[in-house]
Structures are given as structure tokens and as C-alpha cells.
Amino acid sequence: MPGLLTNRLLSWYHPAALRPLYYVLGGLCFFSEEHKISASQFRINNQIRAKNVRLIGSDGNNIGVVPIEEAFEAAKTADLDLVEIAPNADPPVCRVLDFGKFLYEKSKKDREARKAQTKVEIKEVRLRPKTSDHHRSFKVRDARRWLTEGKKVRVRIRFRGREITFPEIALDDLQSIADELSDVGMIEQSPTMEGRTMLMTIAPSKSKQ
């Protein structure tokens, strides 16, 4: 429910801020509901255990290293939360901010980052060293279509019997295919041997992407 995310989830005067991140029952560790909401990688308010912290004020200014009690007081005075944003620093870095707003903006950025990620699909063309030019032309046509669609193409040439003693034939075929597709693709992985198979990967050229 997006509307709830815009409200401050935790504050100095909100009971959830004082609840533990987890509890142990029967030797098993269970995370509380507040832990899920508050993004487990962050400690806030009374969850922060360091004696001294590097404090960043609500205006973004670096106040410096202060005792944790002073950092708590700064957050209380501003009616905001104290959030440990860099726990591995020495001393840990804490910032005074609205934790609910912080989580909402972080969630929004994460969603935008996932949308920006493009999963490149890999198609495969399978050939033999003795594949006829006519049959290979159909395979190259498919590869060209996939490359123009932004997909990668793996060209696989499989050897049978004594064919493996003539790898130069497969290399010539792969080079020929790469040349034919050079206007829409570029070699991402040069020909390599895997058992009785020679592989080459062609990725869409940047201009086509």
C-alpha cells in the first residue's frame, strides 16, 4: 500500500522503534514484522550499539564523531530517526533523517534500477563442420534476426568422429559467420573448445542496441 510508505514508519516515539529485530523461540531465529518493513540492512535509533558514531545531520552536514547519546539527542530534537547508514565504517556513520521517507525513496530507486536492467537472451545456432552452405544460410538468417532484436547468439559447431582432428574447418566457418553478421553483431567470445564442441558468442553491436 504505497500510501502507507509515505508516512514515517518508525520514530523515537513509535513503539516499533524499540522492538527487537528478531526473537528466538525453540532455538530458531524469527525476524519480526518491523524488521521486514525497515530493511534489515539498517539499524535505527535504540538498535544502534556503537558507543561513538560519525554523525551526519538532517541537513546533510558532517557534524563529526560524537558519542551515541549525543547522536540520539540530535535525532530527538529534530523529531527524526537516527539511522546507521555505514555500519562497517570506523566509527559507524549515522544520519538524522525521516526513516519512512528514506525507505520510500530507496524502494523507488530500487524499482527504477530493476526496470533499467535488461536481461539479454541468448539464442543458439547449431552446426556441423560439413553443414552445407544452403543450410548454414538459414542459420545465419536466424542469427541476424536475433541480433537485430537485441539478443546474443551462440554458434555451436559439434564434431563427430574424426572431424575433431580438423578444427580449422570449424574455425573458418565461424569466421565466415562472424563476417556475415559484422554489420549487426560483434564477437563477444572468441571460438573456444568445450569437449567435442567449438563455441563462439556474438553480441549485438552497440549501434544496433
C-alpha positions in Angstrom: 0.0 0.0 0.0 2.1 3.0 -1.3 0.1 5.4 0.8 1.5 3.9 4.0 5.1 4.1 2.8 4.9 7.9 2.7 4.3 8.1 6.4 7.1 7.8 8.9 7.2 4.2 9.8 9.4 4.5 12.9 10.2 7.4 15.2 11.5 8.0 18.6 8.0 7.9 20.0 6.7 5.0 17.9 6.7 1.7 19.9 8.0 -0.3 16.9 11.3 1.6 17.1 12.0 0.0 20.4 11.1 -3.6 19.4 13.8 -6.1 18.7 14.7 -7.0 15.1 14.3 -10.7 15.9 13.4 -13.1 18.6 14.5 -16.7 19.4 12.0 -19.5 20.0 12.9 -23.1 20.5 16.4 -22.5 19.2 15.1 -20.9 16.0 15.5 -17.3 15.0 12.4 -15.4 13.7 12.5 -11.9 12.3 9.8 -9.5 13.4 7.4 -7.8 11.1 9.1 -4.4 11.8 12.4 -5.9 10.6 10.9 -6.7 7.2 9.5 -3.2 6.9 12.6 -1.4 8.0 15.0 -3.0 5.6 17.2 -5.4 7.5 20.5 -3.8 6.5 19.8 -0.7 8.6 19.8 -0.2 12.3 17.8 2.7 13.7 17.6 4.5 17.0 18.0 2.2 20.0 19.1 -0.7 17.7 22.4 1.1 17.2 25.0 -0.4 19.5 28.2 1.7 18.8 29.5 3.9 21.6 30.6 6.6 19.2 29.4 7.4 15.6 30.2 9.8 12.8 27.1 11.9 12.7 25.5 13.4 9.6 22.9 16.0 10.4 19.4 16.3 8.9 20.8 19.0 6.5 23.5 16.6 5.2 26.4 18.3 7.0 29.1 16.2 8.6 28.9 17.0 12.3 31.8 14.7 13.2 32.5 11.9 15.6 30.2 12.2 18.7 29.1 9.9 21.5 26.0 7.8 20.6 24.0 9.7 23.3 24.6 13.0 21.6 23.5 11.5 18.3 20.3 10.2 19.9 19.7 13.7 21.3 20.2 15.3 17.9 17.6 13.0 16.3 15.1 13.5 19.2 15.5 17.3 18.9 14.8 17.2 15.2 11.9 14.7 15.8 13.5 12.4 13.3 15.3 9.0 13.3 18.9 8.1 13.8 19.8 5.7 11.0 23.1 3.7 10.8 23.9 4.0 7.1 27.5 2.7 7.1 27.8 0.1 9.9 31.3 -1.2 8.7 32.9 2.2 9.0 35.1 3.0 12.0 33.3 4.5 13.7 29.9 3.7 12.1 28.2 6.5 10.1 24.8 7.6 11.3 22.4 10.1 9.8 19.5 12.0 11.2 16.6 11.6 8.8 12.9 10.6 8.3 13.3 6.8 8.1 9.9 6.2 6.5 10.7 8.7 3.7 14.2 7.2 3.4 12.7 3.7 2.8 10.2 5.0 0.3 12.8 6.8 -1.7 15.1 3.7 -1.5 12.3 1.4 -2.6 11.5 3.7 -5.5 15.2 3.8 -6.6 15.4 0.0 -6.4 12.3 -0.4 -8.6 13.7 2.1 -11.2 17.1 0.2 -11.2 15.3 -3.1 -11.8 13.4 -1.6 -14.7 16.6 -0.3 -16.1 18.2 -3.7 -16.0 17.9 -5.6 -19.3 18.2 -9.4 -19.4 19.9 -10.3 -22.6 18.5 -13.5 -24.1 21.0 -15.9 -25.7 19.9 -17.9 -28.8 21.9 -20.8 -30.2 22.8 -21.8 -33.7 24.0 -25.4 -34.1 26.1 -26.5 -37.0 28.4 -29.3 -38.1 31.7 -28.8 -39.9 30.2 -30.3 -43.0 27.0 -28.2 -42.9 26.0 -27.2 -46.4 26.1 -23.5 -47.4 22.4 -23.6 -48.1 21.5 -24.9 -44.6 24.0 -22.5 -43.0 22.4 -19.6 -44.7 19.1 -20.3 -42.9 21.0 -20.4 -39.6 22.8 -17.1 -40.3 19.4 -15.5 -41.3 18.0 -16.5 -37.9 21.1 -15.2 -36.1 20.8 -11.9 -37.9 17.2 -11.6 -36.8 18.0 -12.3 -33.2 20.9 -9.9 -33.2 18.7 -7.1 -34.5 16.2 -7.9 -31.7 19.0 -7.3 -29.2 19.7 -10.9 -28.4 23.0 -12.6 -28.2 23.8 -15.6 -30.5 25.9 -18.6 -29.5 27.2 -20.5 -32.5 27.9 -24.1 -31.7 29.8 -26.5 -34.1 29.8 -30.1 -32.9 32.4 -32.6 -34.1 31.7 -36.2 -34.8 34.3 -39.0 -35.2 37.5 -37.8 -36.8 36.0 -34.4 -37.6 37.6 -33.1 -34.4 41.1 -33.6 -36.0 40.3 -30.8 -38.4 39.3 -27.8 -36.1 40.5 -25.4 -38.8 37.4 -26.2 -40.8 35.1 -25.1 -37.9 37.3 -22.0 -37.3 36.8 -21.0 -40.9 33.1 -21.5 -40.7 32.9 -19.4 -37.5 35.0 -16.6 -39.0 32.7 -16.6 -42.1 29.6 -16.4 -40.0 31.1 -13.5 -37.9 32.0 -11.7 -41.1 28.4 -12.1 -42.5 27.0 -10.7 -39.3 29.6 -8.0 -38.7 27.1 -5.2 -39.6 24.7 -6.2 -36.8 26.9 -8.0 -34.3 30.4 -8.3 -32.9 32.3 -11.3 -31.4 31.9 -11.3 -27.7 33.6 -14.6 -27.0 36.2 -15.9 -29.4 36.0 -19.6 -30.6 36.7 -22.0 -27.8 36.7 -25.7 -27.4 34.4 -27.5 -25.0 34.8 -31.2 -25.3 33.8 -32.1 -28.9 32.2 -28.7 -29.4 33.6 -25.4 -30.7 31.7 -22.3 -29.4 31.6 -18.6 -30.4 29.3 -15.9 -29.0 28.2 -12.9 -31.0 26.6 -9.9 -29.2 24.5 -7.2 -30.9 26.7 -4.3 -32.0 26.3 -1.1 -29.9 24.8 0.8 -32.8 22.0 -1.8 -33.0 21.4 -1.9 -29.3 
